[in-house]
Amino acid sequence: MSGIAGYRALAPKTKNLIVAGGLSAFVFGVYFYTMRAVGGTDELQVAIDKFEEHKRRNEEEATLAPKA
């Protein structure tokens, strides 16, 4: 409980700075965690590359196939 009593003894401006620092640290922590979690995988890009390769192969086969 001495921690809370020590906090109460601080000036209001100092309390505001402590709260702002804590909130800012939390927000930046969540932001960087989210960016790392989302940006860690390129599943969508891999799927797009596979689709483009499949599409290119189908187009090549269609142009090389003999016309009846």
Secondary structure, DSSP 4 states (H G I P E B T S, - for coil): -HHHHHHHTS-HHHHHHHHHHHHHHHHHHHHHHHHHHHHT--HHHHHHHHHHHHHHHHHHHHHHSPP-
